Amino acid sequence: MSKISLQAVKEFQTERFTKRILFQQNGGVTFALHFLPGQQLPVHKHPGSDVLVLIIEGEGTIILDGVEQKVQQEDVICCSGEDTFAFHNTGNREARLFVVLNKVPDESYARDI
């Protein structure tokens, strides 16, 4: 068993959103993303993976294949890694996402930024 506190990795930076790796095993990776108001995750894909996103805190807009949808705390999104995906913190407070990629397409997806 492995255990980690989401509070222990909670970190925001004014320059950009942050990504903190929680677990990496069996070809998958689990991480937390942290956004200040106005920060966003650019449009991208996770080819060869399935993506699960839980909004831990805050609210914002998910853009999935060009379609925008409002999300808020405790919403869960499941999509294919072939879908284009983006997130924008459109709220007025911090937003945090818990993300699971079941198969990592490339090692660059499994690093802190």
Solvent accessible surface area in square Angstrom, and as a share of the most:
residue,aa,sasa,rsa
1,M,222,0.99
2,S,75,0.49
3,K,170,0.72
4,I,69,0.35
5,S,55,0.36
6,L,53,0.26
7,Q,120,0.53
8,A,81,0.62
9,V,23,0.13
10,K,68,0.29
11,E,70,0.31
12,F,45,0.19
13,Q,60,0.27
14,T,114,0.66
15,E,140,0.63
16,R,109,0.40
17,F,14,0.06
18,T,0,0.00
19,K,17,0.07
20,R,38,0.14
21,I,41,0.21
22,L,16,0.08
23,F,65,0.27
24,Q,91,0.40
25,Q,120,0.53
26,N,146,0.75
27,G,50,0.48
28,G,10,0.09
29,V,3,0.01
30,T,19,0.11
31,F,9,0.04
32,A,1,0.01
33,L,5,0.03
34,H,1,0.00
35,F,0,0.00
36,L,39,0.20
37,P,63,0.40
38,G,48,0.47
39,Q,24,0.11
40,Q,105,0.47
41,L,20,0.10
42,P,87,0.55
43,V,97,0.56
44,H,51,0.23
45,K,88,0.37
46,H,10,0.05
47,P,61,0.38
48,G,52,0.50
49,S,6,0.04
50,D,70,0.36
51,V,3,0.02
52,L,73,0.36
53,V,0,0.00
54,L,63,0.31
55,I,0,0.00
56,I,31,0.16
57,E,32,0.14
58,G,2,0.02
59,E,86,0.38
60,G,1,0.01
61,T,8,0.05
62,I,5,0.03
63,I,37,0.19
64,L,51,0.25
65,D,83,0.43
66,G,61,0.59
67,V,105,0.60
68,E,124,0.56
69,Q,124,0.55
70,K,145,0.61
71,V,10,0.06
72,Q,114,0.51
73,Q,82,0.36
74,E,133,0.60
75,D,50,0.26
76,V,92,0.53
77,I,26,0.13
78,C,100,0.60
79,C,14,0.08
80,S,44,0.28
81,G,1,0.01
82,E,99,0.44
83,D,34,0.17
84,T,38,0.22
85,F,6,0.03
86,A,5,0.04
87,F,0,0.00
88,H,57,0.26
89,N,1,0.00
90,T,63,0.36
91,G,14,0.13
92,N,141,0.73
93,R,117,0.43
94,E,57,0.25
95,A,0,0.00
96,R,12,0.05
97,L,0,0.00
98,F,53,0.22
99,V,6,0.03
100,V,42,0.24
101,L,0,0.00
102,N,63,0.32
103,K,115,0.49
104,V,32,0.19
105,P,50,0.32
106,D,75,0.39
107,E,110,0.49
108,S,57,0.37
109,Y,52,0.20
110,A,10,0.08
111,R,139,0.51
112,D,80,0.41
113,I,82,0.42
